Amino acid sequence: QNGATMAAPLRQKLELFLIVLFTLFAFASYSKYTASTAWIQWTTLVIFLGFTYTFDVSFTDESSFIFDPDADNWRRKTEAGKMQ
């Protein structure tokens, strides 16, 4: 296997580790006896990381997501697939 397919699981494990770590930070920084809002900041970071992880798992497979903003290139690729 090449390095790109091996890096994706490592990257996803790192993302999950950060989500769990920052979730623990969010719970640890919450206290109903203080007026601290640090838990909101940690929770916001966890939400952003959660959406990043969801995008990573959903769309960054080597065969499922191709970023090509040029419509002519996309048209050539899809028409070439129909002819085969």
trRosetta pair geometry for C-beta under 8 A, 3 or more apart (Angstrom, degrees):
i j d omega theta_ij theta_ji phi_ij phi_ji
1 5 5.0 -96 -178 73 114 125
1 6 5.7 126 113 -49 120 97
2 5 5.8 91 61 13 73 96
2 6 7.3 -147 101 1 38 96
3 6 5.7 -66 -146 45 36 108
3 7 5.9 39 158 -29 73 108
4 7 5.9 -53 -143 30 28 111
4 8 7.1 37 158 -30 59 98
4 62 6.6 93 122 -82 127 121
5 8 6.2 -40 -154 16 35 114
5 62 6.8 -50 -81 -24 91 134
6 9 7.0 -56 -166 34 39 101
6 10 6.9 31 147 -10 67 114
7 10 5.6 -65 -153 45 41 112
7 11 5.8 42 153 -24 76 108
8 11 5.7 -54 -143 37 30 111
8 12 6.2 26 159 -17 65 108
8 56 7.8 170 -155 172 88 102
8 60 6.7 177 -126 114 117 111
8 61 7.8 68 -146 -103 164 51
9 12 5.6 -56 -143 40 33 110
9 13 6.2 35 156 -21 66 104
10 13 5.7 -52 -146 36 30 111
10 14 6.4 32 153 -19 63 105
11 14 5.7 -54 -151 36 31 113
11 15 6.4 33 151 -20 64 104
11 56 6.9 -137 120 -167 114 143
12 15 5.5 -48 -146 34 35 114
12 16 6.4 35 154 -16 65 103
12 53 6.8 99 -143 -145 76 89
12 56 6.1 179 -94 123 88 130
12 57 6.5 86 -123 -77 129 87
13 16 5.7 -53 -147 39 33 110
13 17 6.3 37 152 -22 65 105
14 17 5.5 -51 -147 35 32 114
14 18 6.5 30 155 -17 64 104
15 18 5.9 -56 -150 37 30 109
15 19 6.4 33 151 -22 64 105
15 49 6.3 174 -166 -176 85 98
15 52 6.5 -143 -142 105 130 105
15 53 4.5 159 143 -92 134 99
15 56 6.5 165 -22 37 169 158
16 19 5.5 -51 -146 34 34 114
16 20 6.4 31 156 -15 66 104
16 53 6.7 100 -68 -127 66 144
17 20 6.0 -57 -150 39 30 107
17 21 6.1 29 154 -19 66 111
18 21 5.5 -54 -139 40 32 113
18 22 6.0 22 164 -11 67 109
18 49 5.7 -136 108 -147 111 152
19 22 6.3 -60 -142 43 23 101
19 23 6.2 29 155 -24 61 109
19 46 5.9 93 -148 -146 70 81
19 49 5.0 -168 -85 116 84 127
19 50 6.1 98 -125 -74 128 72
19 53 6.5 -29 -48 -29 139 149
20 23 5.6 -55 -147 34 29 115
20 24 6.6 31 153 -19 63 103
21 24 5.8 -56 -157 34 31 111
21 25 6.6 31 146 -18 64 104
22 25 5.1 -44 -146 34 42 118
22 26 6.4 49 151 -24 66 99
22 42 5.5 -173 -180 -169 86 90
22 45 5.3 -109 -175 103 149 116
22 46 4.9 -172 107 -75 114 87
22 49 6.7 122 42 14 146 151
23 26 5.6 -48 -149 32 33 114
23 27 6.6 29 153 -13 64 103
23 42 7.8 148 -100 149 21 109
23 46 5.3 92 -74 -116 74 143
24 27 5.9 -55 -147 40 33 107
24 28 6.0 30 155 -19 66 111
25 28 5.7 -59 -142 41 29 110
25 29 6.1 19 162 -16 66 112
25 42 4.7 -151 106 -139 102 143
26 29 6.2 -62 -143 38 25 103
26 30 6.8 31 156 -31 60 106
26 39 5.0 89 -166 -154 69 74
26 42 3.6 -167 -82 107 80 121
26 43 4.8 102 -137 -62 141 72
26 46 6.1 -54 -29 -20 145 137
27 30 6.0 -54 -153 20 32 114
27 39 7.5 77 -78 -132 17 114
29 36 6.6 -120 168 130 88 133
29 38 4.2 -96 170 98 139 113
29 39 4.6 -178 92 -70 97 74
29 42 5.9 133 33 -3 138 142
30 36 7.8 -164 -121 87 31 107
30 39 4.0 49 -73 -81 84 155
31 34 4.7 46 85 23 118 99
31 36 6.3 52 42 39 97 118
36 39 7.1 90 116 -6 96 88
37 40 4.8 -22 177 20 86 120
37 41 7.0 91 127 -19 79 92
38 41 5.6 -54 -158 35 45 112
38 42 6.4 41 148 -16 73 104
39 42 5.7 -54 -147 40 36 110
39 43 6.1 38 153 -21 67 107
40 43 5.7 -54 -144 38 30 112
40 44 6.3 36 153 -23 63 103
41 44 5.7 -49 -148 32 31 113
41 45 6.7 32 152 -17 61 103
42 45 5.6 -54 -153 35 35 113
42 46 6.5 37 149 -20 66 104
43 46 5.4 -50 -149 35 36 114
43 47 6.5 40 151 -22 66 101
44 47 5.6 -50 -150 33 33 113
44 48 6.6 33 152 -17 64 103
45 48 5.7 -53 -149 37 33 111
45 49 6.3 30 154 -15 66 107
46 49 5.8 -57 -146 41 31 109
46 50 6.2 38 152 -26 64 106
47 50 5.5 -52 -148 32 30 116
47 51 6.7 26 156 -14 63 102
48 51 6.0 -56 -151 37 31 105
48 52 6.3 32 150 -19 65 108
49 52 5.4 -53 -145 38 35 115
49 53 6.2 38 154 -21 67 103
50 53 5.7 -52 -147 35 30 110
50 54 6.4 31 152 -19 63 105
51 54 5.5 -50 -145 36 35 114
51 55 6.3 36 155 -17 65 104
52 55 5.8 -55 -149 38 30 110
52 56 6.2 33 152 -22 64 108
53 56 5.5 -54 -145 36 31 115
53 57 6.3 25 159 -14 66 106
54 57 6.1 -57 -146 39 27 105
54 58 6.0 16 160 -12 64 117
55 58 5.9 -66 -139 44 26 105
55 59 5.6 -34 -175 30 66 115
55 60 7.4 67 136 -25 71 103
56 59 7.4 -74 -115 51 11 75
56 60 5.1 -28 -154 16 53 133
57 60 7.6 -1 -41 35 9 94
58 64 8.0 -126 155 122 49 143
59 64 6.4 -137 -142 109 40 109
59 65 4.1 71 180 -66 79 150
60 64 7.9 16 53 66 10 104
60 65 6.0 -47 -87 44 30 137
61 64 4.1 54 62 16 110 112
61 65 6.6 112 49 9 64 90
68 73 5.1 -109 167 96 130 128
68 74 5.6 161 95 -65 117 88
68 77 7.7 94 64 -3 163 146
70 73 4.3 67 88 8 109 110
70 74 6.9 171 93 -10 59 85
71 74 5.5 -57 -149 39 37 113
71 75 6.1 41 153 -24 69 105
72 75 5.6 -51 -146 35 31 113
72 76 6.5 33 154 -19 63 104
73 76 5.8 -54 -150 35 32 111
73 77 6.5 29 154 -18 65 106
74 77 5.8 -56 -149 36 32 110
74 78 6.3 21 158 -12 67 108
75 78 6.2 -60 -144 41 28 103
75 79 6.0 22 160 -13 66 113
76 79 6.1 -60 -140 42 25 106
76 80 6.1 29 159 -23 63 110
77 80 5.9 -55 -146 34 26 111
77 81 6.7 27 154 -19 60 106
78 81 5.7 -53 -153 33 35 113
78 82 6.8 36 150 -22 64 102
79 82 5.6 -50 -151 30 38 113
79 83 6.8 37 154 -22 66 103
80 83 6.0 -54 -152 30 34 111
80 84 7.1 36 153 -27 63 104
81 84 6.2 -53 -154 22 35 112
